[in-house]
C-alpha cells in the first residue's frame, strides 16, 4: 500500500533510527559480509604494504596507492550493493542470506563500480578546484548505488536519478555524512586506543600488519553501517517524494 507523497518525512533522526534498527537485527550477517568482501582490499593492501625503511626515507609508492584506491572503490561498491539488497529485505520483514546478498551485489557490479569510479574522479577534481563543488557533487550522488541496484537505471541514469531524489534534502544528507565520519573517527580512535598497548609491545616488523588488520575490521563495520544508511535514506527519499511503500520498492528483487 502506497502513502501520499509527503506522508513519510526524510529526516536525520528517522534515517539514523531505522538504520540502527536494521544493523542491530543483522549485525553478524552484515558485518561478516563486509569482512568477506573487504578481505580483498586487505590482501591487496598487504601485498602493496610499504617497507618501513621506505617510509622512513619519505619515498611514496604511487602505483601501489593507486591500486589500493581502485580496489577500495570495487570493494566498497560491491559491499554497498550487497548490503542494500539485504537492507530492503529486512525493511519488508524478510531475511537475506549471505549468498543472496553477494549474488545481488555481483549482478550490478559493473555499473556500480564504473559509476563509483566516475563519481570519485569528478568529486576529486571538483574538490581540487574548490572544496564546495566536490561536496555538492557528493551530496547529489549520495544514493547513486541504491538507484542502480534497485531501479536498474544504468550509469548515466543513476546520476540523474540520484540528483533528482536528493534535491531539497542535501543539507540533511550532509548532516548524515558528517555523523558517519564522526562515528568512523570514534570507532577507529576507540579501537586503536584499546589495542595501542598491544601494538607497541609487538616487533616493529609486525606493527603494519597489526594496524592493517585493525583498520580492516573497523572499516568493515563502518562500511556496513554506511551502506545501510544509504539504503534507508534512499527509501525515505522515495517514500517522501513519491509516496511509495518499501514493499513496492523491494518487488524488483522478487
C-alpha angles and dihedrals in degrees: 000000000000124000127216115275108269094026089106114050126211108225137154091245096049094047094047093044093051092043093052089050092051092048093046091054093046103027097127098041096043093044092049089048092052091046093050094050092038090056087079091062091043093055094045090046091052091049090052093040109138121238113253089234090055091051091049090053090053094243116150125208100217094175092053091047091052091050091049090049092051092047090050091055091050094047094044093048094047092046092051093047092050095046093044088061091048091048094055090048088054093046090057093046101261134116124233122206123225092250092052092049093050092046092052090047093051091048091066098030098113099056091037094053097040092046092047090051093049091046092049092050093048093046091046094050092045090049092051091053093044129337097230097062089052091052091048092052091048091053093045092053097038094118097037094117097049089046090055094043097045105029100031087222098157127233103295092035090051093059093049094045092048090050090051095049096046095048110117094015103065095109088056090047090051088055091052092049091051091049091052090050090050091048090049091051093047093047093048092045093049094048094045090048091052095046095034094097092049092050092051090051098054127081116280092243091062098046096088091047092051093047091048091054092046091050090047093056097044094044090050091056092047092045091051093051092044090053091051090048093053092047093049090045090052090052093050092048092053093042091051097044101034105022090233123159122233091239090058092049092049094050088090088074095055 
